[in-house]
Amino acid sequence: MNINILNTDSLPFCKGCGHDLISKHTAKALEKMGLSPLDVIMVTDIGCHGIIDKSLNTHTIHGLHGRSAALGAGIAFGIQEPGKKVIVFIGDGGATIGLQHILEAARLNLNMTVVVHNNMLYGMTGGQSSGLTPEGFHTTTSMEGNPFAGYDICALAHTAGAAYVARVTGIGDISEKFIKTFSTEGFSLIEVIEICPSYGVKFNPGRKLSEIIETSGRNPGEWVNDRTVFSHHQGKKADNLFNRTPQIQPLFSSLLEHPMSVILSGSAGEGVQLTATILSKAAMRSGLNITQKGSYPVTVGVGFSTAELNLSTDEIHFHGINIPDIVVVTSQDGLAHSKKRIGLMTKGKLFIDQSLTPPETGAEVIVSDFRSIGARTASLLAAIFFVKESGIFPMEAVFSTIEAEGLGTKLPVEKIRTALGI
Amino acid sequence: MALIDGSRLIIESLARAGADAFIGYPITPANLLYQYSGQRMEIMLAAPDEISTLQWMSGLSATGRIPVTATSFPGFALMVESINMAYMMELPMVIILVQRLGPATGTATNGAQGDLLLLNGMISGGHPIPVVCTSDFEDCWSLAAESVKIAVQMRTPVILLTSKEEVMTYKSFDLSKLEKIEKADHKFYDKDCEYKSYKPTDMVPDFLPLTQNRHQVRINASTHDQMGILQHSTDEALANTRRLEEKIREKMKSHLIYTYDRQEGAEAIVVSYGITASAAKDAVSELRQAGRKVSLLIPKTLLPVPAAYLDILDNYQRIVIAEENMNNQLGSLLFGVSKPERLRFTGALGKMITPEQIIEEVK
């Protein structure tokens, strides 16, 4: 088995490029650490640094510009085998594009290393400014000097929770710093400051790397957080989602002859959706097929709350309701929401609370006091009233559903029975 | 019978078929899929955004997992570049696209069928990505598993297309009629001789996860040779890109899934997919009860468009396509811009197509 991380000494970078130093010292560090190349997963993306892949004996995965930290995170999530090392190579341009990905990996303290090749500009695309370009640095897109200070990527990663962060100048032997970075349990990031020999030197003649670092305040250093490395925190898992979907046996029978569409329309907090579920299961207990869906505003705690149900002795395909057969209205919100469809009814029944003014409709209007035992049970009281009036299935199907759902003590069943005179 | 929604069927099916990781983030109307995955999938992670979602999935897939996410157009749009990446890298995964009313954020809680044409052109170069579409609860079960199978067999991302009304509506449903799901066979290269990450065996390269140390694995989203090394445009690299297209077109022929309810002597046929297929079933049933002869085609494999559908449609004097958009996207896929006179379209915006609407077009 090959023990060299690199398969060549001749790397594909411009003469004098710091990327060459980073690659060779990454290799040196990994070899000193005794890591086999195939225990190393090198994640690269778009930018000059990304052309290193072909020179590596490690596993390589080459993705999209700026996304290598997220791709590396995905790999880190998936690794179960001990002794694996995920190393993400990214440029300062990529770190700008994918800043969120770096912060997220640091926040979760994923077991991986990000090596930021900060040559202070986008090199592959012609020397444009990045988010890490220092103030005053000249680039293709800031020929008068960058008017803004660059991000301090080390401070950001440290603040986000990285276990270990270091910044080094890309000169001399930096392999020891790499060893410290790669040896970290959890998320580590090392920023190597370099100057692009093609665009950086050309647009900033006479400036020395040490002077730029000094001026920009990006001095070498290291920062640590004492943290536990990421592990998958899994809650209790079901081995079958159907275990939470109990079988409903038909214990009652239904008198329903034709498919029936029902709309329950009330306000948030009136138990409309729960009532719909009870009604659906009661119908199923009576041997009927049903469909059920809810509609409510995004602010679920306020405004209308509507449920649409279809009941049929046959299998139901289309479950939309244009003109309903039955509408049960318990509040002004519910009336406002369903008014248009109530107006379209030429037959059927409208059950409406006595506090409301029935709209123009061709449906038979049945008024009753659905709020008599409180707003929270208005929808349930009205729905059972409808079951009683229509006789589509026995009311006991509803009450037995309430019991079966474990709601017998939570809902005022006796008060409902009394209010309905049963 | 059980009171159940399509989301629960889809996630249970995916898990049984071998999907073992779900990367989620909240987006209506896909939230139930996210919620159930947390209860069922071996790994469930909350991603901070859509691009991270697809990147994390790709990383997990490269380690041998079969990841899934669920989203709607606004999130899907942000995933497109990364889905292209996974397509180029040939990483198996399933993306559930729950359609809702657009454009842009549109109406989150309103269903729609407006994303088919987007899917048809979403891979740069026009290469096809497998898309299967659910039209009822049985499909939620069988096509979710089929998606995993396709993803693994072809080393590709697969889109499981559905819509709000299918994954958020509860129905009484007989679970005992669901077919047993076999776990997809996610095979890894087991030979000792040289491994090339993109050397095809019957069009599909053998897979090896990044976590093993027997062979070097090189995965690449840029144009690459069989080794997985970036190339500008060498013959070998372009042949690899060409293979991606041929792989999907050829291999999807064995995943041609549709329902063809043919009536002897019928001159008209209703074609519908997804949520509108339920209305189409009712419409055809009513027409037949009224003595009208009419056939029904429910395409489930949508992309790449199977030519078999055109062969079926050739037999009819009248074709009625029903889908919940304004512009007959399936019609455009099947017939291009010069749609035949025998083709009729009934659509809808912001509401479900009714059986009556379809009956009207058939008459």
Chai-1 contact restraints between the chains, C-beta under 6 A:
chainA,res_idxA,chainB,res_idxB,connection_type,confidence,min_distance_angstrom,max_distance_angstrom,comment,restraint_id
A,L38,B,N213,contact,1.0,0.0,6.0,A-B,restraint_1
A,D39,B,N213,contact,1.0,0.0,6.0,A-B,restraint_2
A,I41,B,L210,contact,1.0,0.0,6.0,A-B,restraint_3
A,K54,B,I229,contact,1.0,0.0,6.0,A-B,restraint_4
A,H59,B,L210,contact,1.0,0.0,6.0,A-B,restraint_5
A,H59,B,V217,contact,1.0,0.0,6.0,A-B,restraint_6
A,T60,B,R218,contact,1.0,0.0,6.0,A-B,restraint_7
A,I61,B,A62,contact,1.0,0.0,6.0,A-B,restraint_8
A,I61,B,I219,contact,1.0,0.0,6.0,A-B,restraint_9
A,H62,B,N220,contact,1.0,0.0,6.0,A-B,restraint_10
A,G63,B,M85,contact,1.0,0.0,6.0,A-B,restraint_11
A,G63,B,A221,contact,1.0,0.0,6.0,A-B,restraint_12
A,L64,B,M85,contact,1.0,0.0,6.0,A-B,restraint_13
A,R67,B,Q55,contact,1.0,0.0,6.0,A-B,restraint_14
A,A70,B,S52,contact,1.0,0.0,6.0,A-B,restraint_15
A,A70,B,Q55,contact,1.0,0.0,6.0,A-B,restraint_16
A,L71,B,Q55,contact,1.0,0.0,6.0,A-B,restraint_17
A,L71,B,S58,contact,1.0,0.0,6.0,A-B,restraint_18
A,L71,B,G59,contact,1.0,0.0,6.0,A-B,restraint_19
A,A73,B,W56,contact,1.0,0.0,6.0,A-B,restraint_20
A,G74,B,Q55,contact,1.0,0.0,6.0,A-B,restraint_21
A,G74,B,W56,contact,1.0,0.0,6.0,A-B,restraint_22
A,G74,B,S58,contact,1.0,0.0,6.0,A-B,restraint_23
A,G74,B,G59,contact,1.0,0.0,6.0,A-B,restraint_24
A,G74,B,L60,contact,1.0,0.0,6.0,A-B,restraint_25
A,I75,B,G59,contact,1.0,0.0,6.0,A-B,restraint_26
A,I75,B,A62,contact,1.0,0.0,6.0,A-B,restraint_27
A,I75,B,T63,contact,1.0,0.0,6.0,A-B,restraint_28
A,F77,B,L60,contact,1.0,0.0,6.0,A-B,restraint_29
A,G78,B,L60,contact,1.0,0.0,6.0,A-B,restraint_30
A,G78,B,T63,contact,1.0,0.0,6.0,A-B,restraint_31
A,G78,B,R65,contact,1.0,0.0,6.0,A-B,restraint_32
A,I79,B,T211,contact,1.0,0.0,6.0,A-B,restraint_33
A,E81,B,T211,contact,1.0,0.0,6.0,A-B,restraint_34
A,E104,B,P48,contact,1.0,0.0,6.0,A-B,restraint_35
A,H232,B,I43,contact,1.0,0.0,6.0,A-B,restraint_36
A,A238,B,Q39,contact,1.0,0.0,6.0,A-B,restraint_37
A,A238,B,R40,contact,1.0,0.0,6.0,A-B,restraint_38
A,L241,B,R8,contact,1.0,0.0,6.0,A-B,restraint_39
A,L241,B,E12,contact,1.0,0.0,6.0,A-B,restraint_40
A,L241,B,Y36,contact,1.0,0.0,6.0,A-B,restraint_41
A,L241,B,R40,contact,1.0,0.0,6.0,A-B,restraint_42
A,F242,B,L175,contact,1.0,0.0,6.0,A-B,restraint_43
A,T245,B,A2,contact,1.0,0.0,6.0,A-B,restraint_44
A,T245,B,I4,contact,1.0,0.0,6.0,A-B,restraint_45
A,Q247,B,A2,contact,1.0,0.0,6.0,A-B,restraint_46
A,I248,B,M1,contact,1.0,0.0,6.0,A-B,restraint_47
A,S280,B,L3,contact,1.0,0.0,6.0,A-B,restraint_48
A,K281,B,L3,contact,1.0,0.0,6.0,A-B,restraint_49
A,M284,B,M1,contact,1.0,0.0,6.0,A-B,restraint_50
A,M284,B,S172,contact,1.0,0.0,6.0,A-B,restraint_51
A,N289,B,S172,contact,1.0,0.0,6.0,A-B,restraint_52
A,I290,B,S172,contact,1.0,0.0,6.0,A-B,restraint_53
A,T291,B,T169,contact,1.0,0.0,6.0,A-B,restraint_54
A,T291,B,K171,contact,1.0,0.0,6.0,A-B,restraint_55
A,Q292,B,Y170,contact,1.0,0.0,6.0,A-B,restraint_56
A,K293,B,T169,contact,1.0,0.0,6.0,A-B,restraint_57
A,H317,B,S278,contact,1.0,0.0,6.0,A-B,restraint_58
A,H317,B,K281,contact,1.0,0.0,6.0,A-B,restraint_59
A,H317,B,D282,contact,1.0,0.0,6.0,A-B,restraint_60
A,F318,B,S278,contact,1.0,0.0,6.0,A-B,restraint_61
A,F318,B,A279,contact,1.0,0.0,6.0,A-B,restraint_62
A,F318,B,D282,contact,1.0,0.0,6.0,A-B,restraint_63
A,F318,B,P355,contact,1.0,0.0,6.0,A-B,restraint_64
A,H319,B,T169,contact,1.0,0.0,6.0,A-B,restraint_65
A,G320,B,M352,contact,1.0,0.0,6.0,A-B,restraint_66
